[in-house]
């Protein structure tokens, strides 16, 4: 059995930037509730991912063409940096939006999940 409703929240950053996001809360039998978050940086993250995918495709072609290994490694390092920077954007967005709400509502599980995700991300 699922019961869903949405709540939109806004937060104002220290620099005066207004962040708005929507939570969809659903309750299922045997589960407390889950959150679906819409972040302000979703479009930027998708653009970054698309660029990284395109870059990887070009690196794949470099390998297929037998290009110099040093060139391939340099391009791979650029993609790794792009992925890490994308992760930072996602993390900042998550902290500014979801974590604030998790703390306000006392959602310890959300905080624990973020800690696990950070551990995996920085390995």
Secondary structure, 3 states (H helix, E strand, C coil): CCEEEEEEEEEECCCCCEEEEEEEEEECCCCCCEEEEECCCHHHHHHHHHHHHHHHHHHHHHHHCCCCHHHHHHHHHHHHHHHHHHHHHHHHHHHHHHHHHHHHHCCHHHHHHHHHHHHHHCC
